[in-house]
Amino acid sequence: MKRKFILLIITLSNFSLFSQTLCLTEYEASLYKHVNELRLSKGLSSIQISRNLTIVAQTHAKDLSSNHPQTAKCNMHSWSNKGKWKSCCYTDDHKRAESMWNKPRELTNYKGNGYEIAFYTSDLSLKADDFAKEALKSWLNSPGHSIVILNKGMWKNTHWNAIGVGVWEGYAVIWFGEDADNEIKPETCN
């Protein structure tokens, strides 16, 4: 009985510690805010922030920045072979789309598919609000990305119930999911 009680305390303290360390940076919070403001201005619902999709987004933004899996053949939806995930070369023909859709289940407790949009700028002097506006402007000028954000085209009957945001050294990554994420929501970092 003592062992089970001690194990429970250790498990709960580890969960609590882990859940407290996940937060949105000023850049991530600004991007999340701007995406929802845009959606509301278009008569769409806002999307709840997801702990699990944020883990995926933050992990991928750091992978893109540190390991550069994108090449002439592999775009920014690619993952390197330098982490605790399956690497993939995501090509513009979307033949490896499942490798993206599966990432949330591979890395977290999220049960559904994930759909990603990604952005990069070399201008690291941008303040959080300007960075968010620049990323959003880029995505809105890209037909393949704007339809995801605004639920148009093939996404018109999709209802996003979860969103995760990651920003790291010029990279911005947003993950969308249809399944709600009932885990503790990340807050803005102090």
Secondary structure, 3 states (H helix, E strand, C coil): CHHHHHHHHHHHHHHHHHHHHCEECHHHHHHHHHHHHHHHHCCCCCCCECHHHHHHHHHHHHHHHHHCCCCCCCCCCCECCCCCCCCECCCCCCCCHHHHHCHHHHHCCCCCCCEEEEEECCCCCCCHHHHHHHHHHHHHCCHHHHHHHCCCHHHCCCCCCEEEEEEECCEEEEEEECCCCCCCCCEECC
